[in-house]
């Protein structure tokens, strides 16, 4: 099976076998053919695809694939990550959009498995100075709070 990915800053942000059927034509046009092993979050490093880091943690009734409230979602980030994200807001329209969505009072929960939430969290891992480390993004998307500092 042939896979295609939409790549932003050397990261596969969306992966699909039929982007023309799943995405608006303007977005579908951004997809390129990739190996079948590429998954969302994979990074292209020196011409090789590297799978995203996955943090394995046992699910419990308190964590896992829950749909947290907006404040609970923000508490999945460390204090330093929250400060960095809010500091980037004035100069990064994507970060501003993410925060506007999370802060909207009509938002009753954040669906961690939603493609738009995954894309937003993965965006925070991009660039020369990521706001969130890729392994932390995996933990956030699992609904797991930060590990205690050692």
N, C-alpha and C positions, 0 to 999 in steps of 0.2 A: 504494500500500500504506500502511496506517495503522500508525504506530509508537506505542509507549507507553514511558514511562520512569518509573523510580522515582527521585525527586529528593530529595536530602538536602543541605541548606544551599545550595540553588540549583545543585547539580551533578547531572547525570544519571549515577547510579552503575550503573544497569542499563537496557538498552534492549532491547525485544522487540516483535515483531509479534503475539505471542500469549502474554502473561504468564500467563494462567490455565492454559495447557498446560505452561509451563516452570517455574513457581514454586509454592511452597506457597500455598494460598489467602490466608493472612494477609499474605504478602508481595505476592502478585498484586494485592491490594486497594489497595496503595499506588501503583500505576501510574496515570499520567495520559497523555492523548493529547498527542503532540508532533509537530513536523514531521519528515518523513522524513530530513532532514539531521542530526538529533541523533544523536550517537554517545556511548558511555560516556565520561565526562569532560567533556562539553560543559557550559558554564556559562550560566545565565540571568542576563544583565546588562542592566539597564534594559529588560526585556521582550523582549530579543533573545537568541537562542541563539548562543553563541560556541564554536567548535570548540576542543578542547584543543590546546595547543601540541605539536607533534611535532618531535622532534629527529631530523634525518636523519643517519645515520652509516653508513658501510659496514660490512657484516657481515664477520667474518673467522672462521676456525676457532676462535679463542680467545674470541670474544664472539658476541652475537646471541641466537638463541632457544635457548640452552643451558638446561639445568636445573641451576643451581648448587647446591652444597651449602649448608647453612645459614650457615656462616661466609662463604662466597663471596657469598651473597646479601646479607649484612649489609655486606660490603665494597663493594657497589654504591652504598651511601649514603656521603656525606661524613662525616668525623669530627664536624663540627658537627651534622649531621642525626642521627647515631646518638646523640649526647649529648642532643639535644633530645627525641628519641623516648623514650629511657630516663628522662629527667627527667619526662616527661608520664605515665609508667606509673602512679605512685601515685594520680593523680587522674582518669585516663581509663581506664575499664574496657575500651574497645575497643583502645586501645594495649596494655594489659596482656594482652589476649587474643592480639593479633598476636604479641607477644614470647613468650608462652607457647608458641605454635605453632612459632615459629622456633627456640626453644631446646629443644624436645622432642628428647631423644636418639634417638628412633625415626625422626625425620625424616632421610631420606637425601638428598633433593634438594628444591628448590623449583621447581615448574612455573610459570614466569613467565606462561604463557598461561592459567593457571587462573583462572576467574571469581573465586574467593575471594581469590587473590593480587592480582589487578587491583583488586578492591574494597578490600582492605587498604591497598595503596599509594595508591590514590585517596583513601581516608579521611584519610591523612596530609597531604593537600593542602587539607583543608577548614578552615573557621573563619577568624576574624579574624587569628590568628597561626598560619598553617600550619607544620607541622613539616618539610614538604618542598614546594618550589615545583613547580607543575604541569609545567613543562618538565623538571625533574629527575625527576619521576615517570615521564614518558615514557621518559627515558633508562634509568632503573632497570628498567622493564618490558621494555626491549629487551635487557637483560643487559649494558649498557655501563657501565664504571666511570666515576667522576667525571672530568671534564676536569681537567688540572693547573691549579693556580692560576697566574694571570699576574701 
